[in-house]
Amino acid sequence: MWDYIRADFWRRVELISAGMPRKRAIILTLYANGFWAVMLFRLADWFKNHRLSPLYYVILKVCEILTGVDLRGKFGKGFCIMHGRGVVVSRHSVCGSNLTIFQGVTIGSKRLFHGVQTQKKSISKAPRILNNVTIYAGAAVIGDIEIGNNVTIGANAVVLKDVPSGSTAVGNPAKIKKNVKKR
Ligand SMILES: CC(C)(COP(=O)(O)OP(=O)(O)OC[C@H]1O[C@@H](n2cnc3c(N)ncnc32)[C@H](O)[C@@H]1OP(=O)(O)O)[C@@H](O)C(=O)NCCC(=O)NCCS
């Protein structure tokens, strides 16, 4: 757990520290709603991995009430939520390292309870997100799809199909934009 917490903390500091002293970036990180949502998720996940499921659910509920972030699923190291309110991630989602998401992002199944109903057959209907992905404010990433490495998803995009590595997806339904600047 500590490895994950360290990686999440320092990645967020790196992300926000452009143009400001490092000490200020650290203070702003400790002050951020999204940072505490990630910390509570890591703690909850630790309890789940140690067969203390009731605590897992209690902490996730506390996280949801305090931060407005409803996190399930799996997240690699360097996970960062900016602002945070209104973020929902399905428990069947699998996300790689260095994922950054902004307020109002949804990552989940195409239909209500789709993943839950098929869970016994171990079929995940939620997105698989590889490494170094940024999902901007209000975007929805939906269904049994794969988002490649180094992908950017624009604000308010509705992503219903696979997004190849290195690309940017914008719009509703999302399309790959070829002429956007590199991050
Ligand atoms: C996706 C994004 C990162 C691309 O930025 P960029 O590289 O500067 O891209 P550009 O502004 O040059 O736009 C390139 C093309 O994509 C389109 N586009 C960019 N973002 C879009 C979006 N969110 N939805 C629909 N189309 C979008 C532009 O209209 C433009 O289309 P055109 O080529 O037909 O004219 C950016 O537009 C975006 O959505 N940022 C989100 C910011 C955000 O959520 N901030 C929250 C801060 S709290």
Ligand as a Chemical Component Dictionary entry (heavy atoms), coordinates in Angstrom:
data_LIG
# 
_chem_comp.id                   LIG 
_chem_comp.type                 NON-POLYMER 
_chem_comp.pdbx_formal_charge   0 
_chem_comp.three_letter_code    LIG 
# 
loop_
_chem_comp_atom.comp_id 
_chem_comp_atom.atom_id 
_chem_comp_atom.alt_atom_id 
_chem_comp_atom.type_symbol 
_chem_comp_atom.charge 
_chem_comp_atom.model_Cartn_x 
_chem_comp_atom.model_Cartn_y 
_chem_comp_atom.model_Cartn_z 
_chem_comp_atom.pdbx_ordinal 
LIG C1  C1  C 0 -8.624  17.309 -25.725 1  
LIG C2  C2  C 0 -7.783  18.540 -25.442 2  
LIG C3  C3  C 0 -6.723  18.201 -24.382 3  
LIG C4  C4  C 0 -7.105  18.885 -26.770 4  
LIG O1  O1  O 0 -6.446  20.086 -26.618 5  
LIG P1  P1  P 0 -5.515  20.630 -27.835 6  
LIG O2  O2  O 0 -4.446  19.628 -28.093 7  
LIG O3  O3  O 0 -5.095  22.018 -27.509 8  
LIG O4  O4  O 0 -6.493  20.565 -29.090 9  
LIG P2  P2  P 0 -7.069  21.783 -29.967 10 
LIG O5  O5  O 0 -7.726  22.791 -29.107 11 
LIG O6  O6  O 0 -5.970  22.181 -30.881 12 
LIG O7  O7  O 0 -8.239  21.056 -30.807 13 
LIG C5  C5  C 0 -7.974  20.176 -31.892 14 
LIG C6  C6  C 0 -9.301  19.755 -32.446 15 
LIG O8  O8  O 0 -10.033 18.975 -31.493 16 
LIG C7  C7  C 0 -11.297 19.616 -31.183 17 
LIG N1  N1  N 0 -11.500 19.458 -29.739 18 
LIG C8  C8  C 0 -10.615 19.690 -28.760 19 
LIG N2  N2  N 0 -11.123 19.410 -27.560 20 
LIG C9  C9  C 0 -12.388 18.986 -27.793 21 
LIG C10 C10 C 0 -13.437 18.541 -26.936 22 
LIG N3  N3  N 0 -13.257 18.464 -25.615 23 
LIG N4  N4  N 0 -14.581 18.152 -27.505 24 
LIG C11 C11 C 0 -14.781 18.210 -28.852 25 
LIG N5  N5  N 0 -13.815 18.627 -29.709 26 
LIG C12 C12 C 0 -12.628 19.012 -29.186 27 
LIG C13 C13 C 0 -11.122 21.065 -31.578 28 
LIG O9  O9  O 0 -12.359 21.653 -31.884 29 
LIG C14 C14 C 0 -10.233 20.929 -32.783 30 
LIG O10 O10 O 0 -11.051 20.486 -33.858 31 
LIG P3  P3  P 0 -10.764 20.970 -35.389 32 
LIG O11 O11 O 0 -9.439  20.383 -35.750 33 
LIG O12 O12 O 0 -11.904 20.361 -36.156 34 
LIG O13 O13 O 0 -10.776 22.453 -35.346 35 
LIG C15 C15 C 0 -8.610  19.734 -24.909 36 
LIG O14 O14 O 0 -9.360  20.355 -25.914 37 
LIG C16 C16 C 0 -9.569  19.373 -23.789 38 
LIG O15 O15 O 0 -10.660 18.814 -23.967 39 
LIG N6  N6  N 0 -9.134  19.721 -22.563 40 
LIG C17 C17 C 0 -9.919  19.485 -21.389 41 
LIG C18 C18 C 0 -9.631  20.552 -20.375 42 
LIG C19 C19 C 0 -10.293 20.293 -19.065 43 
LIG O16 O16 O 0 -11.091 19.393 -18.852 44 
LIG N7  N7  N 0 -9.910  21.118 -18.137 45 
LIG C20 C20 C 0 -10.440 21.017 -16.796 46 
LIG C21 C21 C 0 -9.666  21.946 -15.930 47 
LIG S1  S1  S 0 -10.350 21.986 -14.342 48 
# 
loop_
_chem_comp_bond.comp_id 
_chem_comp_bond.atom_id_1 
_chem_comp_bond.atom_id_2 
_chem_comp_bond.value_order 
_chem_comp_bond.pdbx_ordinal 
LIG C1  C2  SING 1  
LIG C2  C3  SING 2  
LIG C2  C4  SING 3  
LIG C2  C15 SING 4  
LIG C4  O1  SING 5  
LIG O1  P1  SING 6  
LIG P1  O2  DOUB 7  
LIG P1  O3  SING 8  
LIG P1  O4  SING 9  
LIG O4  P2  SING 10 
LIG P2  O5  DOUB 11 
LIG P2  O6  SING 12 
LIG P2  O7  SING 13 
LIG O7  C5  SING 14 
LIG C5  C6  SING 15 
LIG C6  O8  SING 16 
LIG C6  C14 SING 17 
LIG O8  C7  SING 18 
LIG C7  N1  SING 19 
LIG C7  C13 SING 20 
LIG N1  C8  SING 21 
LIG N1  C12 SING 22 
LIG C8  N2  DOUB 23 
LIG N2  C9  SING 24 
LIG C9  C10 SING 25 
LIG C9  C12 DOUB 26 
LIG C10 N3  SING 27 
LIG C10 N4  DOUB 28 
LIG N4  C11 SING 29 
LIG C11 N5  DOUB 30 
LIG N5  C12 SING 31 
LIG C13 O9  SING 32 
LIG C13 C14 SING 33 
LIG C14 O10 SING 34 
LIG O10 P3  SING 35 
LIG P3  O11 DOUB 36 
LIG P3  O12 SING 37 
LIG P3  O13 SING 38 
LIG C15 O14 SING 39 
LIG C15 C16 SING 40 
LIG C16 O15 DOUB 41 
LIG C16 N6  SING 42 
LIG N6  C17 SING 43 
LIG C17 C18 SING 44 
LIG C18 C19 SING 45 
LIG C19 O16 DOUB 46 
LIG C19 N7  SING 47 
LIG N7  C20 SING 48 
LIG C20 C21 SING 49 
LIG C21 S1  SING 50 
# 
